[in-house]
Every structure is written in C-alpha cells, then in structure tokens.
Amino acid sequence: HPLEQVTDETDRQRIRLTLQAIEGFVMCSCIAMGLVQLIALRFSERVPGLFFRYLRTPSKTIVSEATVTVYLRKSIFRLFAQNLHLSITKIIHSKQDTSFVDADLSAS
C-alpha cells in the first residue's frame, strides 16, 4: 500500500484528507449528474423552455443533459426568486448582505 511508505503522520493525514475531499467531490458530481438526468427525463414535456437550443439531431421528447445544464445555468436564480418558500432560497437570502443596497436606496 503506497500510504505505508509515507512515514510522517502529518503527511499521511494530509493524504487521507485529500482523498476524502476527492471522494466527496466525485460523489457530489455523480449526484448532480443524476439530478440533471432526472430533470431531463421528468420535465422535458412540461417545460417548453428546455427546447431552446439547436441540436443537429434533436430528440422530440427528451432533452440532453447539456441542454438541461445550460437552461439551469441561465435560469436558476430567476427560479429561486420566483420560489421564495424554498429552503435553499431562504438560506441564500439569509446569507446575503443587503446593507449596501439599503445605503444606495437611502442616497436617492
């Protein structure tokens, strides 16, 4: 086992933490890809905005993962703003610093 060749315990711990970080990143990437595929399968028929891209050989029923990611990239913040009741929207809103907006409003 290559880790056994590392003698310094601090280095071994850093290697372990690095591997855990890589595994966590890969896990999140797999979950994200699964969610994108699920969105493509379940919402292609319901959301006409998903068919906005030119594809050389388009599917008539289900959009590609790439199309879903482009759609989400362009509209995710608008979707959050339209759905203030969502937990993720509440979390984002609670972490935003709006003091500079208030100062701008007071100046005018």
C-alpha positions as a Markdown table, in Angstrom:
| # | Residue | x | y | z |
|---|---|---|---|---|
| 1 | His | 0.0 | 0.0 | 0.0 |
| 2 | Pro | 1.6 | 3.3 | -1.1 |
| 3 | Leu | 0.4 | 5.2 | 2.1 |
| 4 | Glu | 2.5 | 2.9 | 4.2 |
| 5 | Gln | 5.6 | 4.3 | 2.6 |
| 6 | Val | 4.9 | 7.8 | 4.0 |
| 7 | Thr | 6.4 | 8.0 | 7.4 |
| 8 | Asp | 5.4 | 11.4 | 8.6 |
| 9 | Glu | 2.0 | 11.3 | 10.3 |
| 10 | Thr | 1.2 | 14.9 | 9.3 |
| 11 | Asp | 1.8 | 13.9 | 5.6 |
| 12 | Arg | -0.3 | 10.8 | 6.0 |
| 13 | Gln | -3.2 | 12.8 | 7.5 |
| 14 | Arg | -3.0 | 15.3 | 4.6 |
| 15 | Ile | -3.1 | 12.5 | 2.1 |
| 16 | Arg | -6.1 | 11.0 | 3.8 |
| 17 | Leu | -7.9 | 14.4 | 3.9 |
| 18 | Thr | -7.1 | 14.9 | 0.2 |
| 19 | Leu | -8.5 | 11.6 | -0.7 |
| 20 | Gln | -11.7 | 12.3 | 1.3 |
| 21 | Ala | -12.0 | 15.6 | -0.5 |
| 22 | Ile | -11.7 | 14.0 | -3.9 |
| 23 | Glu | -14.2 | 11.3 | -3.0 |
| 24 | Gly | -16.6 | 13.9 | -1.8 |
| 25 | Phe | -16.2 | 15.9 | -5.0 |
| 26 | Val | -16.8 | 12.8 | -7.1 |
| 27 | Met | -19.8 | 11.8 | -5.1 |
| 28 | Cys | -21.3 | 15.3 | -5.5 |
| 29 | Ser | -20.6 | 15.2 | -9.2 |
| 30 | Cys | -22.4 | 11.9 | -9.5 |
| 31 | Ile | -25.4 | 13.2 | -7.6 |
| 32 | Ala | -25.5 | 16.3 | -9.7 |
| 33 | Met | -25.4 | 14.4 | -12.9 |
| 34 | Gly | -28.2 | 12.1 | -11.7 |
| 35 | Leu | -30.3 | 15.1 | -10.8 |
| 36 | Val | -29.7 | 16.6 | -14.3 |
| 37 | Gln | -30.7 | 13.3 | -15.9 |
| 38 | Leu | -33.8 | 13.1 | -13.7 |
| 39 | Ile | -34.8 | 16.6 | -14.7 |
| 40 | Ala | -34.3 | 15.8 | -18.3 |
| 41 | Leu | -36.5 | 12.7 | -18.1 |
| 42 | Arg | -39.3 | 14.1 | -15.9 |
| 43 | Phe | -39.6 | 17.7 | -17.1 |
| 44 | Ser | -38.8 | 17.7 | -20.8 |
| 45 | Glu | -42.5 | 17.5 | -21.7 |
| 46 | Arg | -43.6 | 20.1 | -19.1 |
| 47 | Val | -41.0 | 22.9 | -19.7 |
| 48 | Pro | -41.0 | 24.2 | -23.2 |
| 49 | Gly | -38.0 | 26.4 | -22.4 |
| 50 | Leu | -35.8 | 23.3 | -22.4 |
| 51 | Phe | -36.1 | 23.1 | -26.2 |
| 52 | Phe | -34.3 | 26.4 | -26.8 |
| 53 | Arg | -31.0 | 25.1 | -28.2 |
| 54 | Tyr | -30.2 | 24.0 | -31.7 |
| 55 | Leu | -29.2 | 20.4 | -31.9 |
| 56 | Arg | -28.2 | 18.7 | -35.1 |
| 57 | Thr | -30.3 | 15.6 | -34.2 |
| 58 | Pro | -32.8 | 16.7 | -31.6 |
| 59 | Ser | -34.9 | 14.3 | -29.6 |
| 60 | Lys | -38.6 | 15.0 | -29.9 |
| 61 | Thr | -39.4 | 14.0 | -26.3 |
| 62 | Ile | -36.3 | 14.2 | -24.0 |
| 63 | Val | -33.7 | 16.9 | -24.0 |
| 64 | Ser | -30.0 | 16.2 | -23.4 |
| 65 | Glu | -28.1 | 16.7 | -20.1 |
| 66 | Ala | -26.2 | 19.5 | -21.7 |
| 67 | Thr | -29.4 | 21.3 | -22.6 |
| 68 | Val | -30.7 | 21.0 | -19.0 |
| 69 | Thr | -27.5 | 22.3 | -17.5 |
| 70 | Val | -27.5 | 25.3 | -19.9 |
| 71 | Tyr | -31.1 | 26.0 | -19.0 |
| 72 | Leu | -30.4 | 25.8 | -15.3 |
| 73 | Arg | -27.3 | 27.9 | -15.6 |
| 74 | Lys | -29.4 | 30.7 | -17.3 |
| 75 | Ser | -32.5 | 30.5 | -15.1 |
| 76 | Ile | -31.6 | 29.1 | -11.7 |
| 77 | Phe | -31.5 | 32.5 | -10.0 |
| 78 | Arg | -34.8 | 33.5 | -11.6 |
| 79 | Leu | -36.4 | 30.2 | -10.4 |
| 80 | Phe | -35.1 | 30.8 | -6.9 |
| 81 | Ala | -36.5 | 34.4 | -6.9 |
| 82 | Gln | -39.9 | 33.1 | -8.0 |
| 83 | Asn | -40.0 | 30.5 | -5.3 |
| 84 | Leu | -39.2 | 32.3 | -2.0 |
| 85 | His | -40.7 | 29.5 | 0.1 |
| 86 | Leu | -38.0 | 27.0 | -0.9 |
| 87 | Ser | -35.5 | 26.2 | 1.9 |
| 88 | Ile | -32.5 | 26.8 | -0.4 |
| 89 | Thr | -33.8 | 30.2 | -1.3 |
| 90 | Lys | -34.3 | 31.1 | 2.4 |
| 91 | Ile | -30.7 | 30.0 | 3.1 |
| 92 | Ile | -29.3 | 32.1 | 0.3 |
| 93 | His | -31.4 | 35.1 | 1.2 |
| 94 | Ser | -30.3 | 34.9 | 4.9 |
| 95 | Lys | -26.6 | 34.9 | 3.9 |
| 96 | Gln | -26.9 | 37.9 | 1.5 |
| 97 | Asp | -25.5 | 41.2 | 2.7 |
| 98 | Thr | -28.1 | 43.8 | 1.7 |
| 99 | Ser | -26.7 | 46.7 | 3.7 |
| 100 | Phe | -25.1 | 48.2 | 0.6 |
| 101 | Val | -28.5 | 48.1 | -1.2 |
| 102 | Asp | -30.1 | 49.8 | 1.7 |
| 103 | Ala | -27.4 | 52.5 | 1.6 |
| 104 | Asp | -28.0 | 53.0 | -2.1 |
| 105 | Leu | -31.7 | 53.4 | -1.5 |
| 106 | Ser | -31.2 | 56.0 | 1.2 |
| 107 | Ala | -28.9 | 58.1 | -1.0 |
| 108 | Ser | -31.6 | 58.6 | -3.6 |
